[in-house]
Amino acid sequence: MSQKQLRVVQWATGNIGTRALRAVIDHPDLTLAGLYVHSDAKEGLDAGALCDRDAVGVKATRSIDEIMNLGADCVLYMPLQFDLDEVCRILASGANIVTTRGEFHHPPSMPTAIRDAVEAACATGGTSVHSTGSSPGFISEAVPLVLSSIQRRLDHLAIDEYADLSQRDSPGILFEVMGFGQSLAEFAQARLDHVKANFGPSLQVLADALGLPFDSVEASGELAAARSDVTIAAGTIPSGTVAAQRITISGMRDGRELMRFRPTWYCTTDIDADWDLHATGWHISIDGDAPLDIEMRFPFPLERMSELSPNYTANRAVNAVHAVYSAAPGIRTSLDLPLIVPVLS
């Protein structure tokens, strides 16, 4: 079904942003209005050249003023770092935002100053902002909401994410940010806080929707070491250093865990822990009066992971543009929007 033609700006062209840019160019009901990049090397290049498409006549720019003057309907905001001033300026200008950053999943748990500033910008511009993606987003909100529609009692919901990172050629992220290849110690609190901030709000949205709000959200982490030296796409993980990690985000209610999101990220299956290391994908189990056990796996070889996996996040954001554009001004969650249904080309 055809929708209103919307003018969209792609903000940043990293792994996810490049896929989103390509999807906008190919979308029958979206027109690429502008492209913001952070790199000097990309400035001035045609957008098509940055995402394996023919020239489209839109040049990449590093000028925020130029982007603000486009009068776009929506900005697909996908930078590595969140910038409150940028976000507020975009929203106040009259452009809506769909972002794969996780700051806006659950407004009540946002820092008050940030929430108030964003809401004020939305009121000024008559705009809305929405956080989404594959995880968090699709797997931690959209899918559980559908599955819960056949429940009348929920005792426990568990979402397990598995990711084999052995073919991911991102040494900075794997070794410096995530800590693979480092000596085993207690799980860094900053790392736990980061994952909790990303996935906890998504679980809170779900709990609120079901009328079962949490008393607290807790996080814990476990590390496992490589049994021998292992070479992965990003480099070498020496024997005895971190080769797998498992983080548990628990939504607590009445003294027990009601919901759980637990990512298990690993670079080899040859580790010194007896963990269930499924193939990359998700496992959802629901205990209630209509129990469910669901496995969702990525049906392609690891060699294609870097090629295909970014689509899971980028596509949902692109597909949400029209819903966010039509939403009432403010920070909009999955509960505020209709079911995201794509118009395919």
C-alpha positions as CSV (number, residue, x, y, z in Angstrom):
1,M,0.0,0.0,0.0
2,S,1.4,3.3,-1.0
3,Q,2.1,5.9,1.7
4,K,2.8,9.6,1.7
5,Q,6.2,10.4,0.1
6,L,8.5,11.6,2.9
7,R,11.8,13.4,2.7
8,V,14.4,11.7,4.8
9,V,17.9,12.6,6.0
10,Q,20.4,9.9,6.8
11,W,22.6,10.9,9.7
12,A,25.9,9.0,9.7
13,T,27.1,6.1,7.5
14,G,28.6,3.5,9.7
15,N,27.7,-0.2,9.5
16,I,24.0,0.4,10.3
17,G,23.8,3.9,8.7
18,T,25.1,2.6,5.3
19,R,22.3,-0.1,5.2
20,A,19.7,2.5,6.2
21,L,20.9,4.8,3.5
22,R,20.6,2.1,0.9
23,A,17.1,1.2,2.1
24,V,16.0,4.8,1.9
25,I,17.2,5.2,-1.7
26,D,15.4,2.0,-2.7
27,H,12.2,2.7,-0.8
28,P,9.2,3.6,-2.9
29,D,7.7,6.0,-0.4
30,L,10.9,7.7,0.8
31,T,13.0,10.3,-0.8
32,L,16.6,11.0,0.3
33,A,16.8,14.7,1.1
34,G,20.2,14.8,2.7
35,L,23.2,13.0,4.1
36,Y,25.2,14.0,7.1
37,V,28.6,12.4,7.6
38,H,31.4,12.8,10.2
39,S,34.3,12.0,8.0
40,D,36.3,14.5,5.9
41,A,36.9,11.7,3.4
42,K,33.2,11.2,2.8
43,E,32.2,14.9,2.5
44,G,31.1,15.8,-1.0
45,L,30.6,12.3,-2.2
46,D,27.3,11.3,-3.8
47,A,25.2,9.3,-1.4
48,G,24.9,6.4,-3.8
49,A,28.7,6.0,-3.9
50,L,28.6,5.4,-0.1
51,C,26.1,2.5,-0.2
52,D,26.7,0.6,-3.4
53,R,24.1,2.4,-5.4
54,D,24.1,4.6,-8.5
55,A,24.4,8.3,-8.1
56,V,21.3,10.0,-6.7
57,G,22.4,13.6,-6.8
58,V,22.6,14.0,-3.0
59,K,26.0,15.0,-1.7
60,A,27.3,14.1,1.8
61,T,27.9,17.1,4.0
62,R,29.4,17.8,7.4
63,S,27.4,21.0,7.8
64,I,24.6,20.7,10.3
65,D,23.2,24.1,9.1
66,E,22.9,22.7,5.6
67,I,20.9,19.7,7.0
68,M,18.7,21.9,9.1
69,N,17.8,24.0,6.1
70,L,16.5,21.0,4.1
71,G,13.0,20.9,5.7
72,A,13.1,17.1,5.9
73,D,10.3,15.1,7.4
74,C,12.5,12.7,9.3
75,V,16.1,12.1,10.2
76,L,17.5,8.6,10.6
77,Y,19.8,9.4,13.5
78,M,22.6,6.8,13.7
79,P,25.8,8.2,15.1
80,L,28.2,6.4,17.5
81,Q,27.7,9.0,20.2
82,F,24.5,10.6,21.4
83,D,24.5,14.4,21.3
84,L,21.6,16.1,23.1
85,D,22.1,19.4,21.4
86,E,22.0,17.8,18.0
87,V,18.9,15.9,18.8
88,C,17.1,18.9,20.2
89,R,18.1,21.0,17.2
90,I,16.8,18.5,14.7
91,L,13.5,18.0,16.6
92,A,12.9,21.7,17.1
93,S,13.5,22.3,13.4
94,G,10.4,20.3,12.5
95,A,12.1,17.0,11.5
96,N,11.1,13.8,13.3
97,I,13.8,11.3,14.4
98,V,14.0,7.6,14.2
99,T,17.2,6.4,15.8
100,T,19.0,3.1,16.5
101,R,20.5,4.6,19.6
102,G,18.8,3.4,22.8
103,E,18.2,6.6,24.7
104,F,14.4,6.8,24.1
105,H,13.0,3.3,24.7
106,H,11.4,4.1,28.1
107,P,10.9,7.9,28.8
108,P,10.2,7.4,32.6
109,S,13.6,5.9,33.2
110,M,15.5,8.6,31.2
111,P,17.5,11.3,33.1
112,T,15.0,14.0,33.8
113,A,17.0,16.9,32.3
114,I,17.5,15.0,29.0
115,R,13.9,13.9,28.8
116,D,12.6,17.4,29.5
117,A,14.9,19.0,26.9
118,V,13.9,16.5,24.2
119,E,10.2,16.9,25.0
120,A,10.5,20.7,24.8
121,A,12.2,20.4,21.4
122,C,9.5,18.1,20.2
123,A,6.8,20.6,21.3
124,T,8.6,23.4,19.5
125,G,8.9,21.5,16.3
126,G,5.7,19.5,16.5
127,T,7.9,16.3,16.1
128,S,8.5,12.9,17.7
129,V,11.5,10.7,18.3
130,H,11.6,6.9,18.6
131,S,14.4,4.4,19.4
132,T,14.3,1.1,17.6
133,G,16.4,-1.6,16.0
134,S,16.8,-5.4,16.1
135,S,18.1,-5.6,19.7
136,P,16.9,-3.8,21.6
137,G,13.6,-3.1,19.8
138,F,12.4,-6.0,17.7
139,I,13.4,-8.9,19.9
140,S,12.9,-7.1,23.3
141,E,9.6,-5.3,22.5
142,A,7.9,-6.1,19.2
143,V,8.2,-9.9,19.4
144,P,7.3,-10.3,23.2
145,L,4.3,-8.0,22.8
146,V,2.9,-10.3,20.1
147,L,3.7,-13.4,22.1
148,S,2.1,-12.0,25.2
149,S,-1.2,-11.4,23.3
150,I,-2.1,-15.1,23.9
151,Q,-1.3,-15.0,27.6
152,R,-3.6,-14.3,30.6
153,R,-0.9,-15.1,33.2
154,L,2.8,-14.5,32.9
155,D,5.2,-16.2,35.4
156,H,8.5,-15.6,33.6
157,L,9.7,-14.3,30.2
158,A,13.3,-15.0,29.1
159,I,15.0,-13.7,26.0
160,D,18.5,-15.1,25.2
161,E,20.6,-13.6,22.5
162,Y,23.5,-15.4,21.0
163,A,26.2,-13.9,18.8
164,D,29.2,-15.6,17.4
165,L,31.7,-12.7,16.9
166,S,34.5,-14.7,15.4
167,Q,34.0,-13.3,11.9
168,R,33.4,-9.7,13.0
169,D,36.4,-7.6,11.9
170,S,36.1,-4.9,14.5
171,P,39.1,-5.0,16.7
172,G,38.3,-1.7,18.4
173,I,34.9,-2.8,19.5
174,L,35.8,-6.4,20.4
175,F,39.1,-5.9,22.2
176,E,38.8,-2.3,23.5
177,V,35.1,-1.8,24.2
178,M,33.9,-5.4,24.9
179,G,37.1,-6.6,26.5
180,F,37.7,-9.8,24.6
181,G,41.3,-10.9,24.7
182,Q,41.9,-9.3,28.1
183,S,42.7,-11.0,31.4
184,L,39.8,-12.4,33.4
185,A,38.7,-10.3,36.4
186,E,35.4,-9.1,37.8
187,F,33.1,-7.9,35.1
188,A,33.7,-4.2,34.6
189,Q,30.9,-2.2,36.2
190,A,30.9,0.3,33.4
191,R,30.3,-2.5,30.9
192,L,27.4,-3.8,33.0
193,D,25.9,-0.3,33.3
194,H,26.2,0.2,29.5
195,V,24.3,-3.1,28.7
196,K,21.8,-2.4,31.4
197,A,21.1,1.1,30.0
198,N,20.6,-0.4,26.5
199,F,18.3,-3.3,27.4
200,G,16.7,-2.5,30.7
201,P,14.5,0.2,29.4
202,S,13.2,-2.1,26.7
203,L,12.1,-4.7,29.3
204,Q,10.5,-1.8,31.3
205,V,8.4,-0.9,28.3
206,L,7.1,-4.4,28.0
207,A,6.5,-4.7,31.8
208,D,4.5,-1.5,31.9
209,A,2.4,-2.5,28.9
210,L,1.4,-5.7,30.6
211,G,0.5,-3.9,33.9
212,L,3.4,-5.6,35.7
213,P,5.9,-2.8,36.3
214,F,9.3,-3.8,37.8
215,D,10.4,-2.9,41.3
216,S,14.0,-2.8,40.0
217,V,16.2,-3.7,37.1
218,E,19.4,-5.5,38.0
219,A,22.5,-6.5,36.0
220,S,25.2,-9.2,36.4
221,G,27.9,-10.6,34.2
222,E,30.0,-13.7,33.7
223,L,33.2,-14.2,31.7
224,A,34.8,-17.3,30.2
225,A,38.3,-17.8,28.9
226,A,39.7,-19.4,25.7
227,R,41.2,-22.9,26.3
228,S,43.8,-22.2,23.7
229,D,45.0,-19.4,21.4
230,V,42.3,-18.6,18.8
231,T,42.5,-16.4,15.7
232,I,39.4,-14.6,14.8
233,A,38.7,-12.0,12.1
234,A,39.6,-9.1,14.5
235,G,42.9,-10.6,15.7
236,T,44.1,-13.2,18.2
237,I,42.6,-14.1,21.6
238,P,45.4,-15.7,23.7
239,S,44.7,-18.8,25.8
240,G,43.3,-17.9,29.3
241,T,41.9,-14.5,28.2
242,V,38.3,-13.5,27.8
243,A,36.7,-15.3,24.9
244,A,33.0,-15.2,25.9
245,Q,30.8,-13.1,28.0
246,R,27.2,-13.5,29.3
247,I,25.3,-10.6,30.8
248,T,21.9,-10.9,32.5
249,I,19.5,-8.0,32.7
250,S,16.7,-8.9,35.2
251,G,13.4,-7.1,35.7
252,M,12.5,-7.8,39.3
253,R,9.0,-7.8,40.7
254,D,7.8,-9.0,44.2
255,G,11.2,-10.3,45.0
256,R,11.8,-12.4,42.0
257,E,12.9,-12.2,38.4
258,L,9.9,-11.7,36.1
259,M,11.7,-11.0,32.9
260,R,15.2,-11.5,31.7
261,F,17.3,-10.4,28.7
262,R,20.6,-12.3,28.5
263,P,23.1,-11.8,25.7
264,T,25.8,-14.4,25.3
265,W,28.5,-13.0,23.0
266,Y,31.4,-15.3,22.1
267,C,34.4,-15.5,19.8
268,T,35.0,-19.3,20.1
269,T,33.1,-22.3,21.5
270,D,36.3,-23.7,23.0
271,I,35.9,-22.0,26.4
272,D,36.4,-23.0,30.0
273,A,32.7,-22.7,31.0
274,D,29.8,-25.1,30.5
275,W,27.5,-22.6,28.7
276,D,24.9,-23.2,26.1
277,L,26.4,-21.6,23.0
278,H,23.7,-21.6,20.4
279,A,24.2,-20.4,16.8
280,T,23.7,-16.6,16.3
281,G,20.1,-15.7,16.9
282,W,17.6,-15.6,19.8
283,H,15.7,-17.9,22.1
284,I,12.5,-16.9,23.8
285,S,10.8,-18.8,26.5
286,I,7.5,-17.9,28.2
287,D,6.1,-19.5,31.4
288,G,2.5,-18.7,32.0
289,D,-0.9,-20.2,31.2
290,A,0.1,-20.4,27.5
291,P,3.8,-21.5,27.6
292,L,6.0,-20.9,24.6
293,D,9.5,-21.9,23.5
294,I,10.8,-20.2,20.4
295,E,14.1,-20.4,18.6
296,M,15.0,-17.7,16.0
297,R,18.3,-18.2,14.2
298,F,20.1,-16.3,11.4
299,P,20.0,-18.8,8.5
300,F,23.3,-18.0,6.8
301,P,26.9,-18.9,7.3
302,L,29.2,-16.8,9.6
303,E,31.1,-15.6,6.5
304,R,28.0,-13.6,5.6
305,M,27.4,-12.2,9.1
306,S,29.0,-8.8,8.5
307,E,27.1,-8.5,5.1
308,L,23.6,-9.3,6.4
309,S,23.3,-8.7,10.1
310,P,23.3,-4.9,10.0
311,N,20.1,-5.1,7.9
312,Y,18.2,-6.4,10.9
313,T,18.7,-3.1,12.8
314,A,18.7,-0.7,9.9
315,N,15.5,-2.1,8.2
316,R,13.3,-1.7,11.3
317,A,14.3,1.9,11.7
318,V,13.6,2.7,8.0
319,N,10.2,0.8,8.2
320,A,9.3,2.9,11.3
321,V,9.7,6.3,9.5
322,H,6.0,6.8,8.5
323,A,4.7,5.7,11.9
324,V,6.9,8.1,13.7
325,Y,6.1,10.9,11.3
326,S,2.4,10.4,11.9
327,A,2.7,10.1,15.7
328,A,1.8,12.8,18.2
329,P,4.8,15.1,19.3
330,G,7.1,13.7,22.0
331,I,9.2,10.7,22.8
332,R,7.3,7.8,21.4
333,T,7.8,4.2,22.5
334,S,6.7,0.9,20.9
335,L,3.4,1.2,22.8
336,D,2.6,4.6,21.2
337,L,3.1,3.4,17.6
338,P,1.0,1.1,15.4
339,L,2.4,-2.2,14.3
340,I,5.4,-1.5,12.0
341,V,4.4,-2.9,8.6
342,P,6.9,-2.4,5.8
343,V,6.0,-1.2,2.3
344,L,8.4,-3.3,0.2
345,S,9.9,-2.3,-3.2
